């Protein structure tokens, strides 16, 4: 796609939902299960706490969504937490938010895909042993779809996203009908005991509830993605982004409430291991949502439909990260905190490098944790709430600046209301961050607390490197002086056509001096070369350098350094003849000496390197525009090269 077609990739709200909201919409599929899973560690007596935990999460979700709607309007150029924190709290705060988000996006892909595979294995338990390969395969699939373009991926993901919403609300309707008609519904695990891990009393109960709350906060993941991608919306961008966020909030909150209510009323029991439910260790387990669907629909088409839709949206929830990570990486690359390659758009106007990098990190994580969602999810959430907190604190500061800029009384009222929303959001998310750190640190979250500072320091190092390079490369007022003379050198091993071509080209540049250099490893071979050189009467001096240790590169470098030492204001140009071959295995057989010499010459001051390619027959597929095939007789080659070689032969 042409750069001028960028406007064609902008998203309407109906496509922005599956592109940016698949993660928060799908999080409800396992958020309730994570609450029940933690509370079950204390036994059945503690499951009633799920009502209170879920209520607090719903309130928090509403506050965070309202806060990010303010961000969309205030920063329509996107960037989310990074832009807000950097603009209002300083560069360090911005980098902290960015490092948290980058880590969180990698975890989002891993958790979403692994959770989707868990939904598949709940319907087909025999696939459990292939969880890792399935997860990796789905990451690759989502990567390829995103490389096709934002709008194309939105169209592809729209059906699974809206199909999941339809399935969940149909399940609610059927469950309500069956309950109101007097049917007593119980989950398959309702009669199973839950054996407590420890005896929880006093403060331990509070800590257990806090840990369940921290795990249930996975329902908030991905909320910030829309604020990062405001520029991807159709005009009016900020309004459409804020409206999409509100619609997403409605669906997320109502689905989370409905699934939690059904899980508790149907007495769904979950545990980390089947043995915790009194079942054999090799018993296949089902997710909480799968148990609810089986109870409401029975084993039939609707059950398999919802499982398929759940698996699809969980896997495609990774798409939120595949849009957020490359956009954020592009902004960071623009500000020189990440490599510049991440700023470039690919053939389909997407940030291809960022997409591929995210996929590689996610695959490594999935393989390292053996596609176990309970293990990976312990690393989750911390990055989310670090960015949430910094973003909301930044917005509070933003509104304070607006108040001091001399606005009207009506505007001041609106700004104070917005500031209050962000202040409440910052307070809530900061409290949750502390809870998450306390409850999850020893369960694997310490890895994230190390990864984020490392990424922070790395980005600062990249920025310092770019500043140092810019300072070093900036021209002085005097500019660059012309070299006094140019010494041309052509390395020679045998007198072949590539060598003659390099000599012809070197002569055509009219250097001050031209010398052919050969390194004597075998005296007989060198003598044969010298005899042929004289027989052809080549009008170029042949310099023979002894190499008692049979090394080729170092003697040439020493010879060049001697010239530079004697004439430091002169430039030295080394013309290296090289074969151009067409097969990968041929590269292993040719040009190794040339590659080693070029690599060393790059670090030699005062030296320019020119490669003189000679096309071999095997590289014919590289020839275009009706040029003669490589290896053709000299008379059939382009006139310039042919005449230059003919002059060499004529002089011989």
N, C-alpha and C positions, 0 to 999 in steps of 0.2 A: 504494500500500500504506500502511496506517495505521502509525503509529509503534509501536503495540502488536504489530505483526506482525514486529518485528525478529528475534525468536527463530526465526521460520520461515525466515529466510535463513541460519541457521548451517549450516555444511558438515560432512557426514560425511567420513571419510578418503578414500573412493573418489571424491568430487567435489572435495575439496581438492587432490588430485593434479593434475588438469588445470588447476585455477584457479591454484595457486601454484607448480607444479613444471614447467609446460610449457617455461619458459625453460631451466633447467638440464638437463632431459631432452633438449631439442632441440639444445643447444649441442654435443653430441657429433657432430651431423651435419656440423659444419664445423670443430670444434677440431682434429681430425687433419689436415684439409686445410690449415689455417693453419700447422701445424708443417712439413708437407712443402713448402708454398709458400715459406717462409723458407729452409729448408735447401737447396732447389733453386737458390737464388741462388749457392751455392758449387759446384753441379754434382752429378752422381750420387754422387760419392765421399763426400759428407757425409750422404746419406740414412740411413746406418746410425745416426747420432746420434739419430734419431727414437725408437729403443728407449729410450735413457736419458732423453730429454726427457719422453716419455710416462710413464715410471716415476715420475719426480719429481712430475709433475702428479697422478698417481693418489694418491701418498702425501699430497700437499698437499690434495687433495679430501677424503680421508678425515679428515684433521685438522680441516679447516674445518667439515665436517658434524658431527663430534663436538663441536666448540666451540659451534656454534649450537644443538645440542640442549641444552646447558647454559643458553644464553640463553633458550630457550623456557620452561624450567622456572623460571628465576630471575625472569623478567619476563613473567608470563602476560597482562599488559594490553597487550602489543604495543609497537610503536615501534622494535624492533630496535636497530640501531647508534646511532640518535639518542638513544633513551631511555637506553640503557646508558652511552653516553659522557657525556651531560649529567648523569646521576645520580652518576657516579663520577669523572669527569675535569673537570667544569665545563661552563659554558654554551658557551664557545668551542669546545671539543672536540665538543660535541653538534652545534653549528651546522656545523662542518667535516664531520662525518659526514653530516649531513642534506644539505648542498650537494653532497657527493660522490654520495650516493644519488640525488638528484633529477636530476643530470646523467646518471648511469648509467642511470636508468629511461628517459629520452628516447632515449639511444643504444640501449638494449635493444630498444625498439620499432622503431627505424630498421634496426638490424642484422638483427633477426629477420625482419621483413617482406621486406627486400631479399634476404636469404639464401633465404627461401621462394620468392620470385619467380625467383631463380637456379636453384632446383631445377625449377621449371616450365619455364624456358627451356632447361634441359639436356635435357628430354624433348621440347620443342617449340621448336627453335632459331629458328624464324621469328618468335617472339614477343619476341625480344631487344630489338628497337627500341622496344617498348612498355613497357620495364621500369619507367620512372618512373610512368607513368599506372597501371599495374597495382599498383605498390607503394602509391601514394596511395589507390587504390580499396580495397585490402585494409585499410589503416589505418582508413578510414571504416567498413568493414564490422565490424571488431573493436570500434570505438568504439560503434557502434549496438548490438551484442550486449551490451556491458558496461553500457550505459545501461539495458538491460532488467532488470538485477539480477544480484547475485553468483551466486545459486543457478541462475538460468536460464542464465547464461553457462557455469557449470560443467557443466551438463547438455549444452549445445551443444558444449563443447570435449572432453567425455569420449571420444566416439567417435574423433575424430582422434588424441587422445593415446594411448589404448590400442591404436588401430589401428597407430600408429607402432611402439609397443613390440612388438606381435605381428610386424610386418613385419621388424624388425631381428633378432629372435631366430629367426624362420624362416630368414632369410638366413644366420645363423650355423650353423643346423642343416644347411641344404642345402650350404653351403660345406664344413663338416666331413665330411659324407657323401661329397661328391665328391672331396675330398682323400684321405680314408681309402680310397676305392675305387680309388685310383691315378691319378685324372685330374689332369693338370698344368694348373692355371688361371693365366692371365696376363691382366692388364688390357689394354684396347685401346691404352693408351699405353706399355706395357711396353717396346716396342722403340724408342721415340723417345728421342733424345738430349736432355739438358738442358744448355743452354749456360750456363756460370757468368757471373754479372754482373761479378765481379772475381776476382782471385786471392787466396784466403784462406789465410794462414799465421800461425802463432804466436797472438798475442792476438786477431787477427781471427777465428780459428776459435771461440774462447771467446765473443766478442761475438755471432757468428752463432748459436751454440747458445743463448745467453741470449735473443736476439731471438726465436728459434723457440719457446723456453719461454714467453716473454711472450705471444706470439700464441696458443699452445696453452692458456694459462690462461683463455681464453674458456669453457672447459668448466666453470669455477667460477661463471659469472655466474648470478644469480638464486637462489643458495643461501640468501641472507639473507631472501628474500621471506616465507618461512614465519614467521620470528621477528617480522617486522613485523605479520603478520596473525593472530597467535594468537587475538585475540578473535573472529575469524570462524569458529572451529571449534566443533563441538558439545562439550558437557561429557563428560569432563574435558578442558578446553581444552589445557592445557600438555602433558598426556600424549599426546593425539591429535596435536598439532602435532609433538612430538618423534618420535613413531612414524612420522608421514608423512615427516618429514625423513630418517629412517633408511631407509625404503623407497625414497625418491627416490635416496638415496645409493647403495644397492645397484644400482638400474637404471642410474644414470649411470656408475658405475665400470665395471660389467661391459660396458656398451655401448661405452664409450670404449676399453677394452682390446680388445674384439673388433674394432671398426672399425680400430683402429691395426694390430693383427696382420694383418688381411686386407689392408689397404692396403700393408703392407710385403712380405707374402708374395706378393701378386699383382702387385707392382712397379708400383703406381700412380704416375704422374708428373703433377705439376701445375706450372703456371707462371703468372706474372702475364699473359703475353701468348702467343698461339699461336706467335709467331715464336721464342720462347725454347725451344720444343719442335721447331723446324725445320718448322713448319707455316705455310701462308699466313696473312696477318694477318686475313683475313675468315673463317677457319675457326671454326665454333661450338665452344665448349669445354664440357666436362662437369665437374661437381663430382666430388670424390674418391669420395663415397658413390654417386653415379650410376654411376661406372666399376665400383665393386665390385659393385653390384647387377646391372649388365649382364653382368659376367663370371660371376657366380654363377647368375643366373636366365636369362640370355640376353634378347634383345628379345622380350618377351611379356607376358602379363597380370600376372605377379608383379613384373616390372620396373616396369611402369607403376603398379601398386598401391603399391609402395614409394616411387616418386617422388611420387605423389599424397599419400601419408601423410606423407612428409618435408616436402613443400611446406605441407601443412595444419598440421603441428605447428610448423614454423618460423614461419609467419604467426601462428598462435595463441599462439606463445611470447610474443608481445607482451602477451598477457593477464596474464602475471606482472607486468609493469610497470603495466598498467592496474588492477591491484589494489594494488600496492605504492605507486605514486606518489600516488593520491588519499588513501590511508590516512595516509601520511607527511605529505602536505600538510595534511590535517585536523588532525593533532597539532600541526604547526607553527603553523597558524592559531589553534588553541586557546591556544597559548602566545604568540600575537600576533607571530609572526615572519613570517607570510604574511597576505594579506587575509582577513578574516573570512568572505568568501563561500565560501572553500574548505573551511570547517568544516561547511557545511550539507549535509544529505542531500537528494536529489531525490525525485521522485514514487515511484521504485522502491526507495527506501532505500539508494541508492548515492550516492557523492560525485560528482554529475554535473559540477560545475564543474571539479573536478580531472581527470576523465576527458577532458573537452573540451579543457582546456588542454594536457594531455599529447599528445593527438592533433595539435593545431596545431603544437606544437614539433617533433614527429616528422616531420610533413609538410614543414615548412620544411627540416629537415636532409636528408631524402630528395631533395628537389628541388635543394638546394644542392650535393649530392655526386653528382647524376645517377644515383642508385640503384646506386652502385658499392660493393659490400660490402667490397672490399679497402681502399678509401679510408676508409669510415666506421669500419671495425674498428680502424684505427690510433688512433682516439680512445677506443676502448673500454678496459676493464680498469682504468685508473688509478682512476676513481671507486670501482670495486668493491673494490680492495685498500686504498684509504684508509679506507673504511667497515669493511672486515674488520679492519684493524689497530687502529683506534680502539675497535671493539666488543670485541675480545679483550683489549686493555689495560684497558678498563673492567671487564670480567668478572674479570680478575685482581685489580683493586682491590676489586671487590664481594666476592669470596671472602675477601680479607684482612680486610675489615670484619666478615664473618661469623665469622672465627676469633677476633677480639678481643671478640666479644659474649658470651663465656662459654658455649659449646656443650659438649655431652658429648663424651667421647673417641671414640665411634663416629661421631658427626656430624663431628668434626674430621678423622677419616680420610677420610670421604667428601668433605668440603670441600677437603682438600688434593689429593685426586685430581682433582677438578673444576678446581681452580686450576692444577694441572700441565697439564691438557689445554688450558686457555685460554692458558697461558703459552707452550706449544709453538706453538699456533695463532698467537699474536701475533708470535712470533719468525719463523715461516715467512712469514706474510703481509707483515711489514715488509721482509724480505729480497726477496720477490717484488716489492713496491712499488718498491724501489730499482732492481731489474733492469728493471722495466717503464718507469720514468721514464728510465733511461739509454738503453734500446734503442728506445723509441718516441717520444721527445721530438721529434726532428728529422723524424719521419715523420707529423706532424700532431697528436701528443698535446699539443703546446704550447697548442693551442686550449683543451683541457680545463683545463690548468693556469692559464689566464686566466679561463675561465668559472666555475670553482669559487670562487676568491676574490671575483669580482664578485658572485656569488650570495650568498656569505657576508656581504659588506658590505651588499648590498641588504636581506637579512633583518634585519640589525642596525638599519638605517635604518628599516625598517617598525616594528620593536619600539619604537624611540625615538619615532617618530611617535605610536603608540598610547598610550605612556606620557604624552607631552606633551598629547594630546587629553584623556585621562582626568583628568590634573591640572587642566586648564583647565575641564573641564565639571563637576567635583565641586562640589556646592553648599556654600556657606559656611554657618556657623551662622545668619547673619542671613537666609538664603534670598534670594528675589527680591522687591523692593518693588513695590507696585502703582503703575502710572503715574498721574500727577496727572490728566491728561485724555487722551482719545483723539480724534485728528483724522482724520476719514475723507475720503479723496480718491478721486474716480471720474474716470479719464481719459476724455474724450469726443472723438470725431472727427465722428460724425454721430448724429443722433437716431433710432436704430433700436431694435427690440425688445430686443436684447441690452443696449443702453445703459439702457433703461427698467428692465429686470430687475435690472441691477447697482445702479441708483439705489434701487430698491425694497428690495433686500436690505440695502444700506448704511443706509437709513433704519430698517429693522427692528432693526438692532443698537443703535440709540439712542446714537450717538457724541456727544461733546461738541460737535463742529463737523462739518459736512458740506459739502464743496465739490466741484463738478464743474469739471474743468480741461480746457481745450482749447488747443492750440497753433496760433497763426495763421501759416499758411504762405501761403495764398491769402486775401486780404482779402474777396473776394466770398463765398467758401464760409463763412468765419467769420461774416460778416454774416448770411447766410442761416440759419446755425445759431442765432445769437442771436435773430433774428426769430421762428423757430419755437419757440424756448425760451420767449420771452415770450408767444407766441400760445397755447401749451399751459398757461401759468401754472404751470410746474413749480416747486414750492416749495424749490428748491435753488439756491444761488448758483452762477452760471457764471463762472468766472475765465478770462479770455482772456490768454494769454501770447504776446508777440511773439517771432518766430524769424526774424531777418533773414538767417540762413544756411540756412533751410529744414530745419533739423534738429529732430526731434520729441522724442527721448529726453532729451537734455541739458537743455533748458529745464524739463521736468517735474522732473528730478532737482535742478536748482538751486532750484526753488520749494520742494521738499520739504526740502532741506538748510537753507534759510532758516528754515523752521518749526522744524526740530530745533535750529538754532542759537539761536533766540529762546526756545524752551521745551525744554531738554534732558531734563527729567524727564517730558515728555509722550510718548505713543506715537502713531505715525502709521500708519494702516491704509489701504493702497491697494487698492481693489476694481477688478479688471481684467476687463471683459466679454470673453468669448472664444467663438468658434464651435466647436462639436464636429461634425466632419465624418466621414463614413464611408469615404472613399477616400483612399489614400495620396497621390494626386496633388493632392487638394484641400488637403492640408496645406501644399503649396507656395504656394497662392494666398491663404491666410488666416492671420491671427494672427502674422505676422512682426514687426510693431511691438510686439505684446504680449510676444512672446518676448524681444525685445531689451530692453524695459523691465524685465521680470521679472529678467532676467540681471543688469542693472545694479543693481536695487533690492536684490538679495540681499547686495550688498556695501555697502549704505548703513546706517549705524547708526541704531537707533531706529525702523526701518520694518518693518511686517508686510505681507505680500502675500497677498491673497485672490483666487483665480480664481473668476469667476462664469460657469459654462459655460451655453451656450445650444445645445440639441440641434437640429441641422439635419435635414432629411428624409433625407439620405443616410446618417445614422447610425442608421436605424431598427433595424438588426440588433443594436444595443447595448441596445435597450429590452427589458425583461423584465417578468414578473409582470403582464401585461395592461395596462401603462400605455399611454396614447394615443400615437400616433406623433408623432415630433418634427415641429414645424412646424404642428401642429394649431392650430385657433383657440384664442384665449386662454381661452374659456369651457370648452374641453375639457381644459385642463391641470389639474394637481393644485391643490387649493383654495388652499394657502398662496401659491404663486407667482401664481395667478390673482387672488387678492384683493389681493395687494401691487401688481400691475400695475393692477388696477382702481382702487385708491386713487390711483395716479399719474394715471390718465386722468380720474378724477372731479374731482381737484383742478384739472385743466386745464379 
